[in-house]
Amino acid sequence: MSAPSAASARAAELRRELARHDHLYYIVGRSEIADAEYDALFAELVDLEEAHPELVVESSPTRRVGAPLEEGTGFEKVRHEVPMLSIDSLFGPGEVREFEERVLRFLGLESGADLAWSVEPKFDGVSASLLYENGCLVRGVTRGDGQVGEDVTANLRTVRNLPLELEGSERPAPALLEVRGEVLIERGRFDAFNERRVAEGGAPLANPRNAASGALRRLDPADVARYPLELHVWAAPRIVGATFSSQTETYAALGEWGLPLSGHTRRVVGLGECLAYHERMEARRDEIPFDLDGVVAKLDDFGLRERLGRTARAMRWQYAHKFTAREATSTLRAIEISVGNNGRLTPRAHVDAVGLGGVSVRHATLHNADYVHALDLRVGDRVFLRRAGDVIPQITGVSRRAPRSEPAKWREGVPEELRDAEGAVASGVFWRWRDEFAPPERCPACGAETVEEGKYWRCPNLRACPPQVVGRTAVLAGRDAFDIDRIGEKQIRQLLEAGLIEGPADLFHLDRDPAGREALLALERWGEKSVDNLFAEIEQRRKVPLARYLVALSIPEVGRATGRLLAANFTSLDVLAEAEEGVLLAIDGIGPEVAGTLREWFAKRGNQAFIARLAEGGVEVASGGQVSGSGPFAGKVVVFTGSLEHMTRAEAKHRVEAGGGRVASSVSARTDYLVVGGKPGGKARKAEELGVEVLTEEAFLASR
């Protein structure tokens, strides 16, 4: 039975009115009615929708808070249609000028004086992607690893300045719109939220960013709605039904559609204006009510962006110019030697807790023995701390030397995390008053004799040193590799101590051992449901793309970007494992260090046994050679020689990659085309010897 026309008309009117007041309050920053009047309108709409359920639409203000997810279900994984790539972080005007020089070389320009840039604050929040279809919000996804995120639509719908339906009165809403932005909490609202939280018996949250990140991962949207979240949009990678030629035009349209913008974006011309904007924003850093750690500059012209394209990890047309790191002082309490995934021993400082850039800092990196000696550190020194890039705390110098006499109760002040179960300070820790750091002769975790490698020391006991086993297993189960959500470092240590695993590959044998289930159930905090969920996830993750598999192996120097590069150039793991160093060096982006590391890694019997153990656990590696795109160069290898007249070498490379191929730096038997420009060198002779097809620049440009 349909609702009476009067009720239907009134419900529509209330939705429009409430949406208008939300826009005025959360985006424009003013209000036309008192809170009580707003609440009365909202209550009237609730009553109408309860009396006539057929009137309810997803864009109604009453639908912001949905039902909670069931415990243990987790969020659905969603692949981004357009990857959410990183932004190149630059420190200081010199690095910014170098970035501009690279842009100018790529575009073949002599000067950047006339280049227009869109500049805006770089907020320290949580990135999210939002999809609107026919003007209605249909999905919200976290950034995740940039390729795959989590569907947190129900949680993002609670963000009050985010329109559930686009405004179409000034400009018709497009058929499809994907926008990206930063989920934030104002510092003042965060402080008030923390006060309420403590008054209710909860623990205070560390900073606004952590609070926003935690909120988006809560299972109940009603809990999320309690957080004072808001969102500021900074990109629109997909628009169907409208076309724009610049960032400035796009932002104007987004504002007309009712989407929240930062209000601080400016269009400037020339790099000097970019640097001046950065200087102004850094001076106003504490005036702006949100945490920010720099500014982002993007070329305004979309045509230039198209020419520049992207690298494996970032767009070539934008950069983040970070602010000067904030500093604080504290007392150096101890220096601990931490053991990395591949055995590198790194000194780590423990300091008395100090606030730095909105977080409480208790640890700081010391990089290596040379760095410690250059600082001439002694335990008890008063030291300067800063957050590198506003992220990683590090010690930068000594503020005041430790006096000769040891303070009372110094020994009682050694952090508990550095003590064993009996209360004794663990081995490998420098904690006594005025202790000086010395390179370790033995690994503090397993006692193996260390190996010196340049300015670093390493524990060679790769497969039996507990921190290495835990770290490498965490990498294998991590987001960039097999992505096993239910296994983290805490669970890995538990499995290792219980003897259920000895190495990373053993994870894929847990569900195949008849006694594995009972052994897991005997451990603390493992129940029937959690074991079932873990085994189901392990089974789902057994087939993995080559790029992710390579990350899972914890090969030194091979992370996510290098894994993708290798997967795009080799059809299988076996082909990569047998590749000669010259073949690896022919890949644009692979240097001598990575090539040598790969050859050495695959030659070791222990690593071959690791791969075999994964295969015995049912792991299947999807074929590689996954060069993106299709076109005239699909699956082809192209090499350039000589000077090009009609485009820069960088643009030519981008053209090949956009056409489905890849560019190599040297001619080999695997080369498909050699593109010859003016004054070619020895590559042309080698191509002739190998029978490689040669293209002139004109023939290359004619390829479609």
N, C-alpha and C positions, 0 to 999 in steps of 0.2 A: 504494500500500500504506500503510495507516494505521499510525501509531506504536503500539507496545505501550501499554496503558493505564497501566502503571507509569511509563513515560517521559513520557507526556502529563501525568500527575498531578504528577510531579516538576518538569517544566518550569514548570507553572502555579504550583507552590509557590515555586520559585526566583524567578519574576517578581514575585510578591507580596512575598517577603522582601526582594529588592533594592529594590523601589519603597518599601517601608517604611523601609529604612535610608537611602535617598536623602532621603526626607521628613524623617527625624530629623536628618540631618546638615545639609542645605541650608536647611531651613525652621525646624525647632525649635531647631537649634543645638547638638545633642548627639549622641553616638555610643554605640551599645551594643556594637559589635564593633571589633576592630582592623582596620587597612587590609588586612593580609594575609588575614584571614578574609573580608572583603568580596571581595577579588580572587579568592579560591578559589571563592566562590559564583558570581561572574561567569564564571569560566573553566568551571565545571561547566555553566552554562547554554549557553555558547558551544558546548561539545562536544556537548551534547544536540541543539541546533538544527542543528549540522553533520551529525550522524548521522541526524536526522529533520527535513529541511527543511520538511515539512508542519506542524511545530509552530511555525514562526516566525509571529509576529503583529507588526503595526506598532507596537504599544505596548510591545514588549519593550525592556528596557534595552540590549540588544545592537544595537538599530536606531537609536540616537541619531546615529550618524555614517553618512551615506549616501554615494553615489557623487558625484564632482565633476561640474560642468557642463562641457560642451565649450567650449574657448576660442572667444570671439567670439559665443557664443549669447546671453548676457545673461539677465536675470531677466524672467519673465512679468509683465505689468502686470495688476493686479487693481483693480477699482472697489470702493470701500468701500460696503457696503449702507447704513451710517450714516456720513456724512462725519466725518472727524477734524478738528474745527474748532480754531481758536486759542483761547487764554484771554486775556482782558483783563489786561494787566500794569499794576499800580498801584504807585506809589512814594510811600510815606509815609501816615500815618494820615488826612490830609486827603482824599486821593484815595479811600481805602477808605470813608470816611464818605459821600463823594459817590456812590459806587457803591451803598451801601445806600439812600441817598435816592432814587435812580432805581428801585431795586427796590420800595421802599415806594410811590412814586407809581404804578408800573405795577400793583401789587396793590391800590391804594386803601387802604393801611394808614397809620395815624397814627404807630405806633411799631414798632420792630423788636426791642423788649426780649425778646419771647417767641419770636423766630425761632431755630430750631435749625440749626446749621451743622456740617458734617463737615469737619474741618481736618486737613491732612497736609503733609509736606514736599514741596517742588517739586524733585525730583531733576534734575540736569543730565546727562541721558543721551539715549538714542535711543528714540523712541516706536515701539511695534509693536502690531499687532492679532492676536489668536489666536482661532481658531475650533475649538470642540470639537463633535463630533456623536456623540450616544449615548455621551458620556464620553471619546471618543478625540480626540486632537489631529489635525486634518486639514489645517490651513493656518495659516501665519504670514505677515503682510504688513507692510511698512514703512509709515510714515505717508505718505510721498511728498508730494504737494501738498495732502493733506487729502481729495481726491476719489479719486485713483488712487494706489496704492502698488505695490511690487514684491513678488512672491512669494518669500520667503526661508525657506520652511518647513524645508528641509533644514538651514539654518544655525541656526535657532531651536531645532531639536530637540537641538542639542548643548548648550544651556544647561541645566546640571545641576540647578538648583532648579526647573525647569519640568516639571511632570508630563506625561508622554505620555498618561496615562490618569487621569481624575479619580477621587478617592476617593469611594466611595458607601456606606460602612458607616454613617455617622451620618445622612446625608441623600442620597436617591437623586439621581444625576447627571441633569441635565435633558437633553431630547432635543437641544437646540441651545443652545450658550453661546458668546457672543463676549465676550472680555475684552480690555482694553487695559492696557498697562503700559510701564514704562521699563526698557530694557536698560542695565545698569550694570556698572562694575568698581570694586570697593573700592580705595581709594587704596593701602593696604598691598600688596594683591595686584598692583596695577598696577606699583608700584615693583619688586616681585620679578620680575614678568614682563619689565619693561624691562631689569633686570640680566641675566636669562638671554638676552634678545634681543641685547644688546650683546656678551655673552660669546660668542655664536654668530656674531658678525661683522655683525649687523644694526644699523640706525640706531635710536636711542631714539625712542619715540613721545611726542608733545607732552603729552597729558593723557588721562585715562580716557575722556572722551566721544569724542574723536577716534578713540581705539583701538577703542571699541565700534562706532562708526559704520563704520570701515574693516573690522572683522571681519565684520559682517553683509553686506558687499558682496563678500566673497571667494567665488571660484567653487568652492573645494574645502572641504566641511564638515570634513574632517580638519584643515585649517589653522585653521578657526574653533574647533574643539574645544580647541586649545592656549590660547586666550584665556580668562581667568578670568571669563567673563560670568555674570551672573545677572539675573533679572527681578523687578520688583516691580509688582504689579497695582494699577491705580488706577481702573478703571471696568469696567462690564459693560453695554454699550449694548443687547445683545440676549440675551434668555433665553426659551426656549420650553420650557414644562414646569414652571415655577416662577414665582411672583409675589411681589414685594416692594413695600413702600410707602415705603422710605427707603434712603438710602445705608448707614446703620448695619446694617440687616437684611441688605442685599446683601453687605456685607463679611463679616458673620458666616457667611453661606452659602458664600462663596468660600473662606474659611478651612477650612470643613468639607470642601469638595471638594478640599482639598490644594493650593490655589493660593497662591503666595507673596505676602504683603502686607508693607508696610514695617514694621509694628509700632509706628509713631509716630502713627497716625491717632487722633483724639479727636473726640467729639461734644460741642459746647459750645453754650451758649444766649446769644444777644445778641452784638452786634458787639464789645463790650468784651472778651469772652472770646476772640474771634478775634484781636484786637490783642495781648492778653496771650500767646496761644499763639505768635504771630509773634515777640514779644520773647524768649520763652523759647528758641525754636528758633534764633534768630539768636545768642543767647548761647552755645548749644551747637553752633554751626556746625562748629567744628573737632573736636568730640568724635565726631560722627557720621562713620562711615568712608567715606561717599560724598560726592561733590561735590553741593551743593545751593545754589540761588540765591534761595530764597524759600519761601513756603508757599502752598498752594492751599486756598481755602475754598469749599465747595459747600453750597447749601441742602440740608438733610438730607431734607426732605419731597418725594417725587416728585410729589405733587399740585400743589405750588407751582411746581415746575420745569415741569410741563406748561402751567400758566397763563402762565408767563413766556416760554417758547419760546426763540427764538434770533434773532440778527441774521444778516447775510450772512456774518460771519466768526467769530462766537463765541456761546456760550450766555450768556443773560442772568443765569443763576442761579449763576455761579461766577466767581471772580477769582483772580489770582495776585498776592500782595503780595510784591514783590521785597525782598531784603535790601539794606542800604547797600552801595554799590559799594566794592570794595577799592582802596586807593590805593598808588602807588609813586612814586619819583622817578627821573628820568633826565636826560641832557643832550640838548638840542635840537640835532641835528646839521645839519638842513636843512629848508627849507619848499619843497615842490614844488607846482606847480599841476596838478591832475588835471582831465581833460576828461571830463564825463559823457556819457551816451547822447544827450541832447538839447542838448549844448553848454554846459551850466553849468560854470563854472570854479570849482573848489573847492580851497582851500589844504589841503595834506596834510603833516603833520609826520613827519619821520624822526628817530628818537631812537636812542640807544645801547640795544641789546637789554637788556630787564629783565623779570624774571618778575612776572606780575600775574594773580592768580586762576587759577593753574595753566597759563598759557600764556606763551610768550615774545613780548613785544610790541616791535615795531620801528617801527610806524607808528601814527599817531593822527589822528583827524579834527579839523579846525579850523573847520569849518562855513562861514564866510564872512569877508570882509575885516573887517566890524564886530567879529566875535568875536575876531579876531587883534589888532585895535587895542585892544579893551577889555582884553585880557590884557597889552598892551604888551610883546609878545614880541620878543626878539632872538636870532639864532642864537648858540648857545653858552650860553644860559641853562640853569640847572638847573630843571626843571619838574615839577609834580605831574601824574601820570597816573591815570586811573581808568577802569574798564570800565563804561560806561553800561548799566545793567541786566545787568551781568556779561557783556556781549557786545561792544559796540563801544568800543574804547579812545578816550579823548579827553583833551586837555590842559585842566586846570581852573585852573591858576595857576602863578606863578613861585615856586620855592623859593629860588633864589639867582641874582642877576644875574651875567651874564658879566663877568668883570673886564676892565679896559682892554686889557691885553696879551694877544696871541694865543698860545695854547700851542704848543709845538713840535710839528711834524708834524700840525697841525690839518687842513691841506689834503689830506694823504694819507689822512685818515680819512673823506673823503666816500664814502658808500656806492657800491659798484660799480654798482648798478642805476640810479644817476643819471648814469652816464657813458656816452658813446657808444663806438663800436668803437675809436676812436683814443685813448680815455681822457679826453677832455675832458668837463667837466660840461655836461649838456644845458641848452638854453635854458629859461627859465621856472623855474629853481631858485635859491633864495636860500640860499647855502651859506657865504659868506665870514663871517669872525668878526664878530659883532655886527651882521650884516645885519638890516634891518627889512623886513618884507613890504610890498609895494605892489601895488595892483590892476593886473593886466596890461593893457597897451594893445593887445597882439597875442596871439593864441592861440599857446601854446608848441608846439603840435603841427603846425599848418598855416600859421601866420603871418597868418591873417585878422585884420582889425581887430575888436576886441571891442566888445560892446554892453552898456551898463549897464542893469540891470533891478532897480531898488530897491537892496537891499543885495548883489545878486549881479551878476556879469559873465558874459556868455555869448558863445561863438563862434557866429556865424550860419552858418558854412560846414557846414551839416548833412550834405550828401551827399558832401563830398570831404575832410572832416577825418578822418584815419584812426581816432583813438580813438572818434569818434562812429559811424563805419561799423561798427567792430568791436563796440562796445557794443550798437548797435541790432540787429545781426545775431545777437548772442548772445541778446538778448531774444526775437527771432523764433524761434530754434531752441530756446529754453529750455523748461523743464518746464511753465510756465504758458501757453505758446503752442503751437507746433507739436510740441514735445517730440521733437526730433531728437537722440537720445542721442549719436550719433557725431560731433557737431560741438560743439566748445567754443571758447573764445577763442583758444587756441593754434592750432587748425586754421584758424580764421577769419583770423587774421593771416597764416598761411601762404598761404591762398587769395588774400587781398588783395594780398600782396606779389608773388605769381606772376601777377597780372592775371586770375585766373580768376573773380573777382567784383569788382564795383564798388559794390554795395549789397546790403542784406539779401535783396531779392526774387530776386537772381541765384542763390541756393542752389537754387531750383526750376528752374533752367535748366541746371545742371551735367550732369544725366543726359540732357538733350535735345540738347546740343551734340555732334555726332559726334566732335569733337576733344577733348571734355571728359575722356573716360576716359583717353586717352593722356597728356593734360596732367597729370592727377592722378597717374598711375603714375610720372611723371617726378619727382614731389616726394619728399622724404625721408620715410621711414616710411609710405609708402602702397604697399600691395601689391594683388594681384588680389582677394584675399578681402576686404580692408578696403574697397576701392572698390565691390565687389559689394554688401557689406552696407550701405554708405552709400546707394547708389542704390536698393536695395530699401526702405530706411527712408524715403527721400524720397518714393518712390511711395506708400507706405502712409499718409503724413502729408498728402497733398494735399487731402483733404477734412477740414475742421476746423469745429467749432461756432463760432458767431458770438462767443461770450464769449472764447474763446481767440484768435480772429482779432483782436479788438480789442486784446488785450494785445500781440500780435505787432506791431502797428502803432507801438508806442512813443509813443502819444499822451500828452503830459504829463498827469498827474493820473489817468490811466486804468490801474489795476492790475487784479489778479484780481477783487477784490470789485466794483469799479465795472463791469468788463467783464460780469460775470454780471448785475448790475442792469440794465444797458442791454440785454443780450440778452433779458432777461425782459420787456422793455417794447416792443421793436421787432421786427417780423416779418422784417426783412432789413437788410442793410448799407445798401442804397439808401434805405430809409425813414429810417434813422437819419441818414444823411448829409444829407438834405434837411429834417430836423426843425428847426423854428423854436426860438429860445431859450425862448419861453414854454412850448412843449410839453415841452422838456427839464426846465424848472424845475417842471413839474407832477408830476414823478416824485419820490416821497418818497425822499430820500437824494442827490439831485442839486442842488447849490447853484449860485449865480451864477458862481463861478470855473470849475467844471467845465463848466457849460453854455457859457460864453463860449469856453473852450478848445476844446471840440468844434466849435462853429460856425466858429471861426477855422481849425482844423486841416483840416477837410473842404473849406474854401473855397480852400485853397492849391493851385496847379497842380502843384507838386512832389509833394505828397501824393497827388493824383489820379493822377499818373503812377506812383507807387509801387504803388497799388492795381491799376492796369492791368497793371503788370509782373508782379505776383503772378498775376493772371488769365491772362496769356499763358503763365505757367509751369505752368498746369493746376490752380491752386489753386481749390477750390470751397468756398464758405462755406455751411454748413448754416443753415437758416432759424432765426430767433430766436423771440421770443414764448414762450420756454420757461419759463413760470411753473410752478413745481412744484406737484404735487398735483392733485386733481380734487374737484369738489363743487359746491355751489350758486353759487359765484362763479368757476368755472373760466373763465379768459380775460377776466374782467370787471374794470373799473376802478371803484373805490369811493372816494367822498369823504365825509368826516364834517363836520358843522357843529353847533354848540351843545353843551351839556353832557349827557353820558350819565349815567343814573341807576343802571343795573344792572351796569356794568363800566367800567373805566378806558379811556381812548382807546387806550392801548397794547395792552390785552387785545383790544379791538375790532379793531385792526389785525392782531394775531396770528390772530384768528378768520378774517379775510378771506384772509390768506395761506395758512392751513391749508386753506381751502376752494378753493384754486386761483386766487385773484384777487390783485390788487395794490391798494395804497392810494395815491392821489394827494393832493397838498396843495391843489389848486385845481380848480374846475369848468371843463371845456372840452367841446368837441364830442365828445371821445373818452371822456367819463365815462359809465358805464352806470348807476350808482346814486348818489344822494345820501342818506345816512342823517342824519336830522334829530333832534337832541335838543332840550333846553330852550334857549330864547332863541337861536334861529338867527340868523345874520348875513346878509350880502349874498350868500352862496353860494346860499341858497334862491331868491333872486330871479333869479340868473343861470341856475340849473337850470331854472326855469320858462320863461325866455326861450329856452333851448336845447332844451327838451322832454326833459330828463333825468328818468328815473323816480325818484320820491322815496319813501323807505322811512322809516317811523317806527322808533324803537328796538325796539319790540315785534315789528314785522314782520321786522326784521333778525335778532333773536334767534330767531325762529321758522324761519328759513331753515335747512334741513338738507341 
